[in-house]
Every structure is written in structure tokens, then in C-alpha cells.
Amino acid sequence: MLRYNISMSNLPKEVLKFFWGDKPEELDWEKHKVYISKTILGKGDVLAIKWLLKKADKKYLRNIVETKRLDPKSKNFWSIYLS
């Protein structure tokens, strides 16, 4: 079984748990912020959402909600929350 050193990633462990199919050391906020944001908006828990709201402003996140595919419930929730 492969294990990755979470400390090699620049993302906190409360966020990394939503990227179980990715290599943590390859995830970088600056390079993958659309993918990271979309994943957290669709699947994140309270801690991951708090982290994301500190990292990205509401205008950026509204753009993600409007232009990227999210499941209908997440899209509706975030459209209202970020308005």
C-alpha cells in the first residue's frame, strides 16, 4: 500500500482528505486552485470550507460556482451563500 507524506503538500490535512485519489505532494494551491476549490465546494466539510474561504475571496468562488460543474444541490447552496 502506498502512503504519501502529507507534510510534503502545501495543503492542510483537513483539506487533503478530499483528494484521496491524488498525490498530495503534487497538489499546489497556485497551480490547482480551480480543481481544489471545486472539490471542496462539492464535497468539503466545515473545516475544509473554512480553509477555502480564507484562501479565496467570494468573487472567485462565485465564478467557480457559475462556470464549473457542481452537483445541483452544491451549486444551489453556494449560489445562495456567496450572493
Summary of the structure (lengths in Angstrom):
residues: 83
radius of gyration: 12.9
end to end distance: 43.7
largest distance: 43.7
contacts: 199
relative contact order: 0.14
helix: 66%
strand: 0%
